[in-house]
Each structure stands twice: as C-alpha cells, then as structure tokens.
C-alpha cells in the first residue's frame, strides 16, 4: 500500500474507502470488506450520519486498531461544541482518530480548528486537517493556528486537478486528498477516450486508470462504492504504471472548473444543516 508522509511524520495511506451516502448494515459490511480487500484508510464524517455503523464495520473487520487509518470530518454546526470531538470518538467506538478535518470553511471555523489543535495535543487526534477551504480562507487559518493542517481534502480529478490550491498547499507542506476522485461518476470523465485507450492498453477499467492517475499525482483519494466487486476493483491499481507521456496527455484534459459549485445558498445550507444526532 502506497503512503503519504504528512508534515508531522504520520504515514497516511493514499487509497481510502469513502462512505458518503451509505448507511446501516450495508456500510458496516462494506467497511469490513474494504479493510480486508486492499484498503487501509476509511473516510467518514459527522454529516454522513453513519459513524456508528462505520465503527461497527471497523470491529467487524477483525483488524487491530493500529492496522487501519481512520478519518472523519467535524460538521459545521458543531464548530463551537466543545464536546463534539469526544462525541465523535464515542460514536466511532475508538480511543483516537487518525485524521480529523474541518468539513467546510463556514461558521466559527477558527474556534473549531483550535478545538482540533487541543484534541491533537491531548492525543485524541493523530493528524488534523481541513476540507474545501479556498486559498484565502486557508491563509486566514494559517495566520491564526499553532498546528499547520497536514491534509486538505478537496474536489480533485483529471478534469479539475485543483491546481491553484495544490500549488499553495505544496508550498505550505499540506497534502491533498481528493473527494470526487471520479468526478462523482461523471460519464464524460469516466468514458473519456484517453482513459478508454489506456484501459485497453493496460487491461484495466477506465476507473482504475483514473485512480492510478491520482496515485501518481501524489494525491490521497477516497473512492466509494456500494458493491463488493467495485470496492475490490478500485483497489487493484498497484500492478501497472502510467508513463510520463501518458500523464502528460491526461494533464491536457484539465477543464479548470470543478463539478461542485460554491454559492451563497450552498454555503448557508452547509452552515445550518445539522447532523442527524444533534437535538
């Protein structure tokens, strides 16, 4: 399993299993399956409403706690709740979380980040990070924080490799982890002729070629699937390598535009939508 060395020396697996929009027994089974079929990182969030079931999946895997990397994201409506991190630990059924991320740059995110810093110093979190922060808000955070975030989770894929924020993060020693690594299954991306050609050459699926691109870009990435077959297939990307010329062809596909558009309405929704366990 390929890993990324973070700015505090912690090793984070590049490939993770994403659990968004998965609930109940299904996610418990999928987490256990993923951990026994090529994955060493599980990604969830307060907002996904599945941390309890993810925690059950961790136990069902039969693996010791130190065998996997667990990450979750603090929901924006909890940014001033001093008990939010302990509550997250309780729902997941673990004594520590490998990586905790601020989910969105809304509400009092400076106060929330200081909560993460405190929990990091107490050993409850091994790594802290942020998600979806534009450069200007990341600059604001860096001007206020003591612990530089180790990870920025952001939309990234061949049609939008997040080059602006990546350049800033590279300068600051912050590693990128991609959500939407397949463009949320965008048909144009997954069926792009460049990936179809490379898939035929390497006898892989186009999805596997795209995930291999993430690997060689140095991104962390967390594809999700509800199918055991697809979960297993998404991890079978370590037995081939794209050439420099092929990576160059893929670079030309960049459309410089994310699929997910931030609007005042979406920011308001993110700032006010409660997690399902809140009163």
N, C-alpha and C positions, 0 to 999 in steps of 0.2 A: 504494500500500500504506500503510495507516494504521500509525503507530508510536507507541510509548510512550517518553517521555523518562524515563530512570531517574535515581536520585539522584546518580550520578556523571557525568551528562551523556550517557551512551551511549544511542543510539536502538535500541529493540527492536521488531521487527515485532509487531503484535498477533496476527496469524494465523500459526500454525505447523503443521507436519505432525508428528503423533505416530507413533512407530514401535514401540510396545509390541506384543508378540505377533506380530511379523513377523521372519522370518529368511531367510537365504540369498539367492539370486538375486532373489527376489521383493522384498525390502526394498531391495536395490541399485537395481532398476528403478524402484521406487516413489519413492525419494528423488530420483532423477534426474528423473522425470516431474514430481513436485511442484515442484521448483525451476524447472522450465520452464513451469509452468502456474499461476502466481499466488501461490506461496509463497516467502518469503524467510527462513523460520526452520525449522530441523529440530531435533526433540527426541528424545533417546535417553537411555540410562542404562547404567552398568556392569552392572546387574542384568538388563537386557533380553537380554544375550548377543549383540548384533548390531552392536556398534560398528565392527568391521572391515568388515562389509558396508555399513553406513551410510557409512563413509569412502570405500568404492569407489563408492557412489552419488553422493557429492559430486563425485568426479572425473569420473564418467560424465556428469554434468550439463553439463560443458564450461564452467562458470562460474568466474571467478576467485574466489579465497578471500574477497576483500572484498565480494563480491556477495551473500553469504548470512550468516545469523546461526546459529551452531551452539551448541546447549546439550546438556549431559549431566549425569548425576547420580552422585555418588560413593556406592558401595554401602556399607552399614553395616559389613560385615566387613572393609572396607579403611580404617576410620576411624583406625587407628594405623599404617598402612603409608605410610611416608614416600616410597615410590616410586610410590604409586597414581596421582598426577596425571600424572607422566611416562609411566607405562604407558598411561593413557587417551589421551594425545596420540599415542603410538605406534600404538595400535590404530586410532584415527580417521585417522591419516596426516596430521595437521595440526601447525602450529607453535604455534598458540594456539587456545583455546576461548573463544567469546564469553561464555558463561554456564555456570558450574559450580555445582551445587546439592547440598547435603547431602540425601540421599534421605529419611531418616527420623530422628526425634529419639530415637535409641536409642544404646547403647554410649557410647563416649567422644566425643560429638559436639562438645564444646568443643575437644579436641585436633584433631579433623578440621577444624573451622572455622578454626583457626589455620593448618593446612596450606593451606587455601584462601586465607587472607589473605597468606601468604608467596608463593604462586604468583601471586596478584594483583599484589603489589608487584614481582615479577620479570617481569611482562608476559606470563605464560603464560595468564592468565585476564583477560578484559576486565571481567567482572562476576561477583560471587558472590552466592549466594542459598541459600534453604532450601526444604524441602518438607514438608508435613504436620505442621508444628510447631503445637501448641496455644499459646494466648496465654501461659500460664505458662512454658512452655519457651522461647518466643521472648524473654520478658522476661529469663530467665536468660542466654540467649545474648547479648543486648544488654548485659547488665551485665559481660560478660567480653570482648567483642570490641572491636577497634580500627576495623574497617570495617563499617559498618552494612550488612546484606544489602540488595540492591537489589530482589530478587524473592522472593515467597513463592508456591510452586506448591502448589495445594490443590484438593480437590474443590469444584467450583462449577458451578451450572446454575440454571435458573429455579426448580426445586423446592428448592434449597438454595444461595442466593447467598453463603454463608459470611459472613454479616453481622457476626458477632462478631469474627472475625479480620480482616475487611476494615476495620472501624472502627479497630482497633488499628494495622493496617498503614498506613492513611491518615494517622493521627496521626504515625507514625514515618517517613513518606516511602517506604514499601516498596510496590511494585506487586504486584498479584495476577495470577497466571497460572493458568488453570483446566485441570486434568486432569478427565476425565469431563465435558467440556463438554456432552455429550448424555446425561448420566446413564448412561453405559455402554450407550447404545442402549435405555434403558428404554422399553418400549412405551407406558406411561401418559403419560410425558413427551412422547415424540415424536408421539403421537397425541392429545394434549390438544386439546379443542375450541377453545380460544383460539388455538392455533397453526394448527389446521386452517382456522379462519376467516381469519386473517391471511395464510396461504399462498394461499388463494383470492383474496383482495384483491390481493396483490402478484404473483400468478402465480409463486410460488416454492414450494419444498417446505417442509414443517414444519421440517426440519433446517436449512435456510437461514435461516428466521425465527429459530430459537433461536440460531444462530451470529451473526446480526445483533444480537440482544439482547446477547450477550457484547460485541460491538464497541462498542455504545452504552453499556454499563455501564463501559467503560474497562478491561475485563479483557484480559490476554493469554489465548490459548486454543489448544489443540493437538489438534484432532480427528484421528483416524487412520482409514484405510480401506485395504483391500487391492485395491480396484477403481479403475482409472484413471478411470472415469466418475464415481464418487463423490468421488474426490480432487479432480477438476476442479470438480464441482458445489459442493463445500464451500467453494471459494474464490470462488464467484460471488455475493458478498453485499455488494458495494460500489456497486450500482446502484439501491438503494432505501433508505428510511429509515423506521423506526417512529416514530410520533408520540409526544408526551409522554403523551397519554391511553392509547395502546396499551402503552407501557412501564409505565404505572400499572396496567393490567389484568394484565399479566404479573407485576408485583410481588405481586399478591394470590394468586398460585399458590404462594408460598413455604410449604413444609411444615416448615421449621426442623429438618430431620432429614436427615443425609447417607445415601447408599446404603451407603457403606463404613463399617463399624463397627469401631472400635479396641477390641480386647480384650486381656487379658494374654497369651492364647495367640497372637494375631496379632503382638503386639509381640515375643514370644520368637522367633517364626518369622522376622520381619524382621531381628532382631538376629543370627541364627545362620546363615541361608541364604547360602551362598557363591555368588559369581559363577562362571560356568562356566569361567573361565580361571584360577581360583585352584587351588592344589595341594590 
